[in-house]
Amino acid sequence: MNNHIIKTRLLVIGSNGMLGQRIVERYINDDSVEMKCASAEPESFIPGVNYSQIDISQKYQVRELILNFFPDFVINAAAYTNVDKSETEKETAWKINVNGAENIALYSWTIDAHMIHFSTDYVFDGKNGPYSEIDKPNPICYYGRTKLASENSVRVSGVRSTIIRTNILYGPVRNGRPDFVRWVVDSLTKEENIKIVTDQIGNPTFIDDLAEAVSSVIKFKKEGIFNIGGRNFISRYTFTELIAEFFNLDKKLITPILTSELYQPAPRPLKSGLLTLKAETELGYKPTDLTASFEIIRSRLSL
Ligand SMILES: NC(=O)c1ccc[n+]([C@@H]2O[C@H](COP(=O)([O-])OP(=O)(O)OC[C@H]3O[C@@H](n4cnc5c(N)ncnc54)[C@H](OP(=O)(O)O)[C@@H]3O)[C@@H](O)[C@H]2O)c1
């Protein structure tokens, strides 16, 4: 008798992004999953996957992708993530972050797929973080506004959905631009001076933890908003010092600076970060220790 395993059909959109790549790597050898990947580039950064190029702002492309693959779960890790450029490239940021999410929600709803969408602590103003899932958003930059609008679009679309808010992603990314840890390690190794803000607080999130949270959402079919973040609520400066200490690099190359001294186009939420009690209780979420996460990065990237 043939034992047919019914595989979960998983569509990962934005599969070439920092988070997208880790989600793909999490499922690539999972026999219980039939995975399809899609992202903006003509080729997949991770070889050997079923891949299509997609522009999520184009409704007909999203329709083709979703209706042809007929997924059980659609993960949207694609986004316009350049916070400063969003202030001037407003139309592009809106088209990708809001219209893109709307398109994915619409066709996921059409086939009754469950959509998992990512958002950010930048939906908050950073006056009194860390924030829980029920705190009232009040974005202070255009990127934050697009991400809040994306959440609202997904929620009103009627699709079964999970919105995962997260902040300050880091982890072992092999392709594309380096994550924050890699950037700090590379800069300090080259003995470059780096200026890091002391007044932006958050809980840096290890992308492997996010990928595990996605897997729990799929396993338990949990809907609603969930915060996913790390254990440590720290300033960007302290985070950078801890990276330097772990990788035995010269901390004196790190100069403390205030956000106001950087004159960035987009205002940043300062006292931010995301409380993860709901995810711990309902998803069994357990963030990895900072040191353990650095060890994983060192061994995976041979740093
Ligand atoms: N990184 C963080 O610290 C952070 C913090 C909080 C929340 N988040 C959220 O987490 C999610 C993943 O972020 P990430 O850091 O992995 O972002 P990322 O590395 O910038 O990845 C986003 C991916 O989406 C692709 N993309 C952009 N426009 C597209 C389009 N029109 N159609 C299809 N794909 C498109 C990008 O391609 P190109 O590179 O070619 O543009 C990129 O591969 C996002 O929703 C983001 O808002 C991230």
The ligand as a Gaussian input file, in Angstrom:
#p B3LYP/6-31G(d) Opt

LIG

0 1
 N       15.216000      44.215000       8.740000
 C       14.673000      44.643000       9.853000
 O       15.383000      45.048000      10.800000
 C       13.179000      44.602000      10.039000
 C       12.641000      45.111000      11.220000
 C       11.254000      45.053000      11.403000
 C       10.439000      44.514000      10.431000
 N       10.975000      44.040000       9.281000
 C       10.046000      43.492000       8.275000
 O       10.413000      42.159000       8.003000
 C       10.148000      41.836000       6.646000
 C       11.401000      41.290000       5.977000
 O       12.426000      42.281000       6.064000
 P       13.922000      42.019000       5.546000
 O       14.837000      42.735000       6.441000
 O       14.116000      40.575000       5.261000
 O       13.851000      42.864000       4.186000
 P       14.800000      42.803000       2.900000
 O       16.061000      42.071000       3.202000
 O       14.836000      44.174000       2.335000
 O       13.946000      41.839000       1.948000
 C       12.789000      42.261000       1.286000
 C       12.749000      41.496000      -0.009000
 O       11.595000      41.924000      -0.746000
 C       11.993000      42.111000      -2.102000
 N       11.091000      43.038000      -2.791000
 C       11.102000      44.386000      -2.774000
 N       10.135000      44.873000      -3.572000
 C        9.496000      43.798000      -4.111000
 C        8.426000      43.648000      -5.024000
 N        7.787000      44.698000      -5.558000
 N        8.030000      42.399000      -5.354000
 C        8.669000      41.329000      -4.848000
 N        9.696000      41.401000      -3.979000
 C       10.104000      42.628000      -3.613000
 C       13.383000      42.682000      -1.990000
 O       14.046000      42.611000      -3.219000
 P       15.199000      43.725000      -3.533000
 O       16.239000      43.563000      -2.477000
 O       15.650000      43.382000      -4.908000
 O       14.482000      45.057000      -3.438000
 C       13.960000      41.783000      -0.918000
 O       14.436000      40.570000      -1.466000
 C        9.617000      43.124000       6.012000
 O        8.216000      43.100000       6.031000
 C       10.095000      44.223000       6.946000
 O        9.249000      45.335000       6.918000
 C       12.325000      44.068000       9.062000

